[in-house]
Amino acid sequence: MAIARRKFDAVIVGAGGAGMRAALQLSEAGLKVAVLSKVFPTRSHTVAAQGGIAAALGNVTEDNWHWHMYDTVKGSDYLGDQDAIEFMCRQANEVVYELEHFGMPFDRLENGKIYQRPFGGQSQNFGGAQATRSCAAADRTGHAMLHTLYQRNVRANTQFFVEWMGLDLIRDEQGDVLGVTALEMETGEVMVLQAKATLFATGGAGRIFHASTNAFINTGDGLGMAARAGIPLEDMEFWQFHPTGVYGVGVLISEAVRGEGGYLLNKDGERFMQRYAPHAKDLASRDVVSRALTTEIKEGRGCGKDADHLLLKLDHLGADVINMRLPGIREIAIKFARVDPINEPIPVAPTAHYMMGGIPSNFHGQVVAPYKTGPEEVVQGFYAVGECACVSVHGANRLGTNSLLDILVFGRAAGNQIIEDLKKNPHHKPLPADATDKVLARLARLDAQKDGENVAQVGTDLRKTMQAHCGVFRFADMLKQGVTKIGEVAERVAHTEIRDKSRVFNTARVEALELDNLVEVALATMVSAEARNESRGAHARDDFPQRDDDKWLKHTLYFSEGRRLDYKPVRLKPLTVESFPPKPRIY
Amino acid sequence: MKELERARWRCRRGLLELDIVLQRFIDKYYTQLSEIELQQFTTLLDLPDNDLWDMIATRKEPEDGSLLSVLRLLQTA
């Protein structure tokens, strides 16, 4: 079968904040850029980011990038690469001002400067007083950023391929990346998008968990494609959970509820947080509260017939306070938990929120992997930015407001790097003869499958396995069983069957292909988590409660082939300043 | 052909809250919608995520009053 082929200077998969920031850099430099997106660009998950963008502008209180760098290194539990973190924090002001010039409607101070607000984990003077570092556009920062970037891209003639799904990477014998194969949903056609530079900005993969705050589109497509093409996935055991998601659906109930005086109860009506954090109680940090919830459930003090959730009580605040200060929360509780918090507590459970791991890349946005001769060789022609990438600036735990900064800084950096690389390599390399063999075989398998399993059912089992065996608090026996169980799920994923074999707008096929990606992410997460015998940042092990810098101050690399693990050192040396050596992380 | 599938896919959004509500709406009401209501639903789907969510959460009314009947259904989904 002859497959249509189109050529671009750069192909970007994913049209969230990271992909569109990179696209803008390239299109404005006059390159021919294609951006693929499963959904309309302004409906990307970036739209859900509310907190703001961290930048040490110092508009409200004194601040500087070095303090921001310290907070980020500490927040990462020392797993973040300090060269990349310095790079990000130093560029923060510039990328924020740039976005302001693009037309981003930031909130303002009376003197006209960008308004900034305090946020957890931000400090002055290397761990001193609270810093005021988050630049926001009301509670719609991500939304405003997406719309701003989309408008600029349209003006710069970026070509958007909407309702297209990336299928697989094309690599040649040298390992260079030469583009992607992609599926146009409207026609069901597969096309080769050949490029001198291929950039992944496909976002997170929270949908591997039963409870997640992530939108349905977050299926880790970039990670699946990379893993199938032999690229390792880095630090996949590190997932940030939010302690209070609506039980059963995962929708986020923000910290604001506990900030206003709401508190958590177990099935005995006990205010259990005072046992885990006698001082901070319900206002303890996210990881402490998440672990406490999991422990209560594990020890049989959960609520409901399955004893699998806790209750968040706020009726004592009274209808007036709830309606005035927490109207959005009340709406969410009514809609998704079917309870009115004015009268009844909200059932909650920890919910997966952000993936710290991803496709290993350096701070220029280039994908790096141990092949050819070195442990961090640049994979020619391949770039990754945003949540799908592991630079690693978030290490073992991300600070709020650093992810929007991450996508701006590294979106732009990757754009600049591609512009430089294309000056050196101005021509398309020839495609290998077998460029599309594997992806066509995968599609043919799906179409020909008989007596296979239902995609939705296997997907549900995958998510439940991840939630039960590799959630916010991890136990050796559960992880061990989890590795076996997720392997069994993977076997079933290889035999999914779809009833609808038609070409035009076949969402069943798309969902089956998404499951191929989810399972790669799930395997990487489970296998990496089972092996890491320590607790660090978001990875909390019951049997190894301490961080172990002697053995585990290193990045995990998971290879899909053979489900093999390797490790590489953390880059502790910053670009110009002194290294921040590991210290106990106490807030 | 495949209108339901297209509509279902376009209910995939950036906000999980919308994903859930829109999926429920599709399951419950989509096949019963009249031509005019289908048109209104498409118009609502073209709104930015936050605006649509604000309307479903009754924090905001649409400028175009003719969208209200479908919006009311969405609010109960």
Boltz contact constraints between the chains, C-beta under 6 A:
constraints:
  - contact:
      token1: [A, 39]
      token2: [B, 12]
      max_distance: 6.0
  - contact:
      token1: [A, 43]
      token2: [B, 13]
      max_distance: 6.0
  - contact:
      token1: [A, 43]
      token2: [B, 14]
      max_distance: 6.0
  - contact:
      token1: [A, 43]
      token2: [B, 49]
      max_distance: 6.0
  - contact:
      token1: [A, 44]
      token2: [B, 14]
      max_distance: 6.0
  - contact:
      token1: [A, 45]
      token2: [B, 14]
      max_distance: 6.0
  - contact:
      token1: [A, 47]
      token2: [B, 14]
      max_distance: 6.0
  - contact:
      token1: [A, 47]
      token2: [B, 49]
      max_distance: 6.0
  - contact:
      token1: [A, 48]
      token2: [B, 14]
      max_distance: 6.0
  - contact:
      token1: [A, 48]
      token2: [B, 15]
      max_distance: 6.0
  - contact:
      token1: [A, 140]
      token2: [B, 50]
      max_distance: 6.0
  - contact:
      token1: [A, 143]
      token2: [B, 50]
      max_distance: 6.0
  - contact:
      token1: [A, 213]
      token2: [B, 16]
      max_distance: 6.0
  - contact:
      token1: [A, 215]
      token2: [B, 14]
      max_distance: 6.0
  - contact:
      token1: [A, 215]
      token2: [B, 16]
      max_distance: 6.0
  - contact:
      token1: [A, 215]
      token2: [B, 19]
      max_distance: 6.0
  - contact:
      token1: [A, 216]
      token2: [B, 12]
      max_distance: 6.0
  - contact:
      token1: [A, 216]
      token2: [B, 19]
      max_distance: 6.0
  - contact:
      token1: [A, 217]
      token2: [B, 12]
      max_distance: 6.0
  - contact:
      token1: [A, 251]
      token2: [B, 16]
      max_distance: 6.0
  - contact:
      token1: [A, 251]
      token2: [B, 17]
      max_distance: 6.0
  - contact:
      token1: [A, 331]
      token2: [B, 57]
      max_distance: 6.0
  - contact:
      token1: [A, 504]
      token2: [B, 2]
      max_distance: 6.0
  - contact:
      token1: [A, 505]
      token2: [B, 2]
      max_distance: 6.0
  - contact:
      token1: [A, 505]
      token2: [B, 5]
      max_distance: 6.0
  - contact:
      token1: [A, 505]
      token2: [B, 6]
      max_distance: 6.0
  - contact:
      token1: [A, 507]
      token2: [B, 5]
      max_distance: 6.0
  - contact:
      token1: [A, 507]
      token2: [B, 9]
      max_distance: 6.0
